[in-house]
C-alpha cells in the first residue's frame, strides 16, 4: 500500500519549525512494510492544500495530513479535505461535548472557536483526541482514504498508533497484499558514509538482487553513520529469519574494511555500549575533561545505573587545574603526554580502575602549536597508559561533540582488545 504524507503549515515553508512529523511517520510506515514514495509541504492556503491533496491521491492509496486541525482561522485542513471529498462540513455534537468537557476538566473557559474542531466532513470518521483538543479524521475518498492528524508531535504519534496504522493494516489485509518488514540498524563510529558504501557495494548489489533485503546508509552527525538492514517477509518470523541470516554478512564486511567500528544496534548509544564493556569486566571509570567541558560525563550519566561503574569527572579546563589537581607536568596541555598524565591522575584521584582524559583545540584559534580540531585522548587501564590523536572536522560545537564520542569509542575499543 502506498501512503503519501502531506505536512501542512506556512511555518514549515518559512523554515520557522522543522518537519519532524514527516520524518517520524516515514520511519513508522517503513517499519511496518508500508511504502511512502512522496512527502509534500504546503502552506495554509485552501486552494493549494486542495491541489496538494489531489496530487497525493493521484499517486497513493492513502494520504496522511499533519497539521491545520486547530481552532484558528488558518486551520483549514478540514475544509480542504471536504472539498476533495465533494462534501460539506457537519458539526459533530458528540465531539463538541467532548471538547467542552476537556476545557472544564482543566478549569478553563472554552473559546467558541474551539467548536470548529468538531466540524467533520460528511462521511468521515473522527479519531477521538486523548492528549489535546483537535480530533483526527479518517476520510474515505472512493477506494482511497485521507487521514488527518494534528501537527503536535505527541498527539500525532498517539493517533497514528491507535487509529491510523490499524486502519491501514486492515485495508492491506482486505486487499490481500500485506507484507511484514523488519529493520535493524548497525551504528558505527570511525568510518565515513562513502567508505562504508564502497566497502559494502558488492553486498548491496547481491542483497538487492534477492528482493528480500535492502541496505541504507544514514548519516547521523555526531552519532556516526547508521547502516540499516530492512527485510521483507510473509510474516514477522520469516522477515526476522532473513534479517538474522544477512546481518552477520554485513558485519563481517564492515569489520574487514574498518575494524571494530560497529558499536551498537538500533537505539544503543555509544555510552550504553561502553557501559556494557565496563560492567562485563567489573571495572570503574573516572574522566578528566578539558576541550569537552563536561560533555563526556553528561553522556555517561544518561545510562541508568551509571553510579555502579562511573566514579565521576574532573573538568580541568584551565591549565592550572591540570597542573595542580591532576598533577600534569608543566608544558603544553594539548599533547599526548598531557592526556596520559591526566588519565592516570584522575584514575588515582577518584579511585577508579580506568582513567579517560580528553584535551584538544576546539577553535577557532590554534593552541600549543596544534590546529583547531586536533584532539588527544588518554587512557589509563589499571596503570597501563596510552593515547590517541584525532583530527576532527567542524566548528567549535561539533569538534567538542565529536571529541566526546571519539573518546568513548577509543576506550570501548581498548577494552575489547583486553589491554
Buried (B, 14 or more C-beta within 10 A) or exposed (E): BBBBBBBBBBBBEEEEEEBEBBEBBBEBBBEBBBBBEBBBBBBBBEEEBBBBBEBBBEEBBBBBBBBBBBBEEBBBBBBBBBBBBEBEBBEBEEBBEBBBEBBEEEEEEBEEEBBBBBBBBEEBBBBEBEEBBBBBBBBEBEEBBBBBBBBBEEBBBBBBEEBBBEBBBEBBEEEEEBBBBBBBBBBBBBBEBEBBBEBBEEBBEEBEEEEBBBBEBEEEEBBBBBBBBBBBBEEEEBBBBBBEEBBEBBBEBBEEBBEBBBBBEEEBBBBBBBBBBBEEEEBBBBBBBBBBBBBBBBBBBEBEEBEEBBBBBBBBBEBEBBBEBBBBEEEBBBBBBBBBBBBBBBBBBBEBBBBBBBBBBBBEEEBBEBEBBBBBBBBBBEEEBBBBEBEBEBEBEBBBBBBBBBBBBBBBBBBEEEE
